[in-house]
Structure formats: structure tokens, C-alpha cells
Amino acid sequence: MMLSASPTTLAKSSLEEMLENLRQRDEEEKPKDLPPTLPSRPTSKARLPSARRSLPTNFKVVISGENGTGGGLSEVERIEETERNEEDGFGNKKLRKDVNMGSPYYLVQQKKGEDKVSDAKDEVKEIGKGKTNWKVNDTIEYFTNKKLRVWCRQPKGVWEPGAIQSTSGEESFVSLSNGNVVKVSANDLLPANPDILEGVNDLIQLVYLNEPSVLHNLKYRYYRNMIYSKAGPVLVAVNPYKDIPIYGKDFATSYKEKATDSPHVFAVADTAYNEMMNGRVNQSIIISGESGAGKTETAKFTMQYLAALGGGNGVIESKILDTHFILEAFGNAKTSRNDNSTRFGKISEIHFTEPGKIYGAGIQTCKLVEFENFLLLLFSNKIT
Ligand SMILES: Nc1ncnc2c1ncn2[C@@H]1O[C@H](COP(=O)(O)OP(=O)(O)OP(=O)(O)O)[C@@H](O)[C@H]1O
């Protein structure tokens, strides 16, 4: 399903007003002050910002139920792809507008997703115009003139947001958000993303993919209980260390019915299940992270979702889910990093019948590789 990003009939937000003012100011200054192109990005094509492409004039925001099945396509590419072809190529249903989740988490995501993606594209279009070859100084100059936000590395390595006041040679005076003005070298400055991109649910939507921008985006979401973010086809989970009500039946149902595309472990499990069912290809999900990152919990949520999808009378599913308790009793221990640390690597398999019902499971364990712990869930379809 597509949702048009045409201007809303509601009163303009202060953000919209600010953007409009910025655009007007740019228009006035256009002939003598063309903005430079975006700063350099990682060389990998997969991480190039979608915003570098010229935007379609009839731009639309697509919210589809799939997660990570874009084959590495950027947001704009996926939009164009979907516009070319009503089917998403993976047999997934598109977002159902008629399902009202009634969940604050869902609503925030929906609203933010719609507004931000479309507005940010416009803003990026503005910033991205101009020459293709640029130098660091051009960018700093541009950021200074426009009073745009930058990230400023402080002595202890912490990145603080601020605005460049003036630059002389390799050094700049930056006014930090706490009011202090500090002198920093150009090496300690990085461009920040426009406010409008704050909290985007896929990191590849960020115009500037530098370390502070990525961390800031994850932190912004984390403080709003949005612990999952996408980094292209990869799901990033930040351990909340508290219960967040995002794993209940209503959430499982909404991911099953493609009612939301907010990043979530259920979405990953759903994609794997659908790929297995549609493509008849075994699937695997790799969960990695340092000790205490939340791998075991994530694996449990994945299995819980798969049990809900492939559940029959519930007996075998609950048996599978209950194995965690036995395994943890024998194989977990308290460490300085995690009170309930799994001391072994784990490969869990779930087997499905052809119609997609669970008919068995298996778990292989292996020696723990400290700090490079992993869990691998495998899903296989019975070939009879
Ligand atoms: N999604 C979550 N929601 C709430 N709490 C969580 C979540 N994920 C992890 N936690 C908390 O973090 C703790 C550590 O998580 P977990 O045991 O899954 O880490 P791990 O990566 O498997 O660690 P290890 O490699 O040491 O086994 C859990 O006991 C739980 O309290």
C-alpha cells in the first residue's frame, strides 16, 4: 500500500515552518551561494545515502510489511521499485491501513515515518544540490554560514552537538548546546543530520552516516523505547534492560498481518518465515553481539513469534520454548557482564511441515567464544 506524502491539512508545525524559512532563505541566496554536495560517505555502495539520487516528483512514502527483504535497496530505490511493480517481489502483503494498532509505539512510528521521510527528502534535495567535488573546508564553511549543527569531539571522546561560529585555518570555534564555546580542530568536527531526520527507523536514511550521528539516532530511539532500528537489511537491537510492552500478542498479530513496518525482531522472523514458505528455502537468522547484549532474549522472542506463526495445538511449541529453562539451568552462569550469561554457543533449529506448521526442533551447542558470542537460528521446511 502506498501513502501519499502530500502536505497535511493540519496547522504547520514549528519544524515545517523552520524548513520553509530555510528553503526561502536558500532561494534568495541561490545565485551566489550554491550549497556544496554531501560530505564523503563510506565507499561501499550499499551504504550510500538514498538521498543522493534525484527524487521522483510524484514522491510517495511506501510502508510495506516486509523487513529487510529489499535486497539492500535504499528507501528511494524501494519506493521506485514498488511503484514500478505493485508486487514487492517477495510475495509479502503491503501495509494494511485499516488495522489500527492503538499502540503508542506503533503510532509514533507511523507518524514519524511518514512525515520524516518525505520532509527529509526535500531537505536533502536542497543540501545535495551543487558541485560534486568538495573539500572539507567547503563543508565547514557551508555549515558555518548556514549555522547548521555539527558534532564536536570533546577531550574525553564524547561527541557534543554545536554550531560553528568561526574558523581560522584548521581550527574552529564551536558553540556547544550547553552554551560553552570551544576551540577544536577540523578533525574533531563532523556534520550532523538535520533535526528532521532525528530518530529515523533505518540508519541508511541518515544523510551523514558518521559515528556520532548513528549513535545519536540509536540513543534518541532508545530513550523513546524504540530499541530496534534497521541498518539496511540488518536489525540493530539496543538492550533496554527493562520490560517494554512490545512483544505481546497484539504486536505479533500486527507483524503477521503486515500492519506495521517498524523495526522489530518479529519483523525479521516474519520475513524469514515467509521466505521459507514462499521460496521453499531454509532460512537462518544470526544474532550476534557482546555478552549481555540481549542475544538470548532476542532468540527467545524470535522463537516465540515463530511458534505463534507455525503453531498447531500449542504442545510442541511450548515444549520448544520451555527448553530454554533447562538449557539455562545447566549452561548459564553469572558473569561481570551478565547475571544470566549463556556460556555456550547455540544453534537452534526449528523444523516446519510443508504447510508451515512446526513439527520439531533441535539445539546444537558449541564451545563459547568469548566476546564473539553468537546464536544461529535455522528454520527448515520438511521436504517430503
Ligand atoms: N529485549 C529485551 N527486553 C528486556 N530486557 C532484555 C532484553 N534483551 C535483554 N534483556 C536483559 O538483558 C539481560 C541479558 O540479556 P541476554 O542474556 O539475552 O544477553 P546475551 O547477549 O545472551 O549475553 P551472553 O552472551 O552473556 O549470554 C537479560 O537477562 C535481560 O534482563
Ligand as a Chemical Component Dictionary entry (heavy atoms), coordinates in Angstrom:
data_LIG
# 
_chem_comp.id                   LIG 
_chem_comp.type                 NON-POLYMER 
_chem_comp.pdbx_formal_charge   0 
_chem_comp.three_letter_code    LIG 
# 
loop_
_chem_comp_atom.comp_id 
_chem_comp_atom.atom_id 
_chem_comp_atom.alt_atom_id 
_chem_comp_atom.type_symbol 
_chem_comp_atom.charge 
_chem_comp_atom.model_Cartn_x 
_chem_comp_atom.model_Cartn_y 
_chem_comp_atom.model_Cartn_z 
_chem_comp_atom.pdbx_ordinal 
LIG N1  N1  N 0 14.561 -7.171  24.664 1  
LIG C1  C1  C 0 14.824 -7.133  25.966 2  
LIG N2  N2  N 0 13.911 -6.596  26.807 3  
LIG C2  C2  C 0 14.158 -6.529  28.123 4  
LIG N3  N3  N 0 15.291 -6.956  28.708 5  
LIG C3  C3  C 0 16.220 -7.504  27.926 6  
LIG C4  C4  C 0 16.042 -7.625  26.505 7  
LIG N4  N4  N 0 17.145 -8.193  25.987 8  
LIG C5  C5  C 0 17.960 -8.423  27.020 9  
LIG N5  N5  N 0 17.415 -8.019  28.198 10 
LIG C6  C6  C 0 18.020 -8.081  29.536 11 
LIG O1  O1  O 0 19.416 -8.221  29.402 12 
LIG C7  C7  C 0 19.876 -9.381  30.060 13 
LIG C8  C8  C 0 20.988 -10.011 29.252 14 
LIG O2  O2  O 0 20.457 -10.469 28.033 15 
LIG P1  P1  P 0 20.928 -11.849 27.369 16 
LIG O3  O3  O 0 21.159 -12.889 28.419 17 
LIG O4  O4  O 0 19.981 -12.159 26.288 18 
LIG O5  O5  O 0 22.329 -11.382 26.776 19 
LIG P2  P2  P 0 23.299 -12.260 25.871 20 
LIG O6  O6  O 0 23.728 -11.399 24.738 21 
LIG O7  O7  O 0 22.671 -13.564 25.514 22 
LIG O8  O8  O 0 24.501 -12.436 26.856 23 
LIG P3  P3  P 0 25.558 -13.649 26.961 24 
LIG O9  O9  O 0 26.332 -13.640 25.691 25 
LIG O10 O10 O 0 26.372 -13.283 28.154 26 
LIG O11 O11 O 0 24.755 -14.895 27.153 27 
LIG C9  C9  C 0 18.665 -10.280 30.202 28 
LIG O12 O12 O 0 18.753 -11.104 31.318 29 
LIG C10 C10 C 0 17.526 -9.280  30.335 30 
LIG O13 O13 O 0 17.426 -8.855  31.682 31 
# 
loop_
_chem_comp_bond.comp_id 
_chem_comp_bond.atom_id_1 
_chem_comp_bond.atom_id_2 
_chem_comp_bond.value_order 
_chem_comp_bond.pdbx_ordinal 
LIG N1  C1  SING 1  
LIG C1  N2  SING 2  
LIG C1  C4  DOUB 3  
LIG N2  C2  DOUB 4  
LIG C2  N3  SING 5  
LIG N3  C3  DOUB 6  
LIG C3  C4  SING 7  
LIG C3  N5  SING 8  
LIG C4  N4  SING 9  
LIG N4  C5  DOUB 10 
LIG C5  N5  SING 11 
LIG N5  C6  SING 12 
LIG C6  O1  SING 13 
LIG C6  C10 SING 14 
LIG O1  C7  SING 15 
LIG C7  C8  SING 16 
LIG C7  C9  SING 17 
LIG C8  O2  SING 18 
LIG O2  P1  SING 19 
LIG P1  O3  DOUB 20 
LIG P1  O4  SING 21 
LIG P1  O5  SING 22 
LIG O5  P2  SING 23 
LIG P2  O6  DOUB 24 
LIG P2  O7  SING 25 
LIG P2  O8  SING 26 
LIG O8  P3  SING 27 
LIG P3  O9  DOUB 28 
LIG P3  O10 SING 29 
LIG P3  O11 SING 30 
LIG C9  O12 SING 31 
LIG C9  C10 SING 32 
LIG C10 O13 SING 33 
# 
